[in-house]
Amino acid sequence: MEGLADAVAEAYTLYNCAGSVVLFVTTEKERNVFDQNHLEHQLMSRHQVRTVRATFDEVVEHGKRNAAGRFLYGKDEVAVCYFRATYMPEHFKTEKHWETRLEMERSRAVCCPSIAYQLVGAKKIQQKIAEPGVLERFVENSGECQRLRNVFAGQWALDLVSSTIRCDMPGTIRPPAKHRET
């Protein structure tokens, strides 16, 4: 946890605005509050960095990006947005939720993680990149593509739509007729 606290504190320092805060963006029914409390304590006790905790819904209601590109939560300028929410589509209840997340990303605040990093970690994105020809659209060197593919984890679709992903794990996906009782 100290390493994470040091990294967030470094981002805060690089933002270079005295009195700004680290905003913990959480879910309504946060279950990992204990590790977050430890991080908050580390930021204050070791780095004198003030934190503010708010649900994503509260950020949607009270957050905004100003004309100077700074993200404000209430009256606090936010140096670092530390996301413990916005990982799932269910977190985006309205169009305003999507707009707020975009405004946070477009602001001067450091987003941890950035939207690009968040997407790369999404299983559906990993599944798409594993499809033949997709990685090649982003990496021109075929040798580099092969080196990347060598470290990919296997991807198995759990739906019947993803025909280009391996669906041959024993006992997983079969034509519906084979599941009928005889």
PyMOL commands that set and color helices and strands:
alter all, ss='L'
color gray80, all
select helices_A, chain A and resi 2-15+33-47+56-62+89-91+95-106+115-120+123-130+135-137+142-149+176-179
alter helices_A, ss='H'
color red, helices_A
select strands_A, chain A and resi 21-26+51-55+63-65+71-73+76-83+110-112
alter strands_A, ss='S'
color yellow, strands_A
deselect
rebuild
show_as cartoon
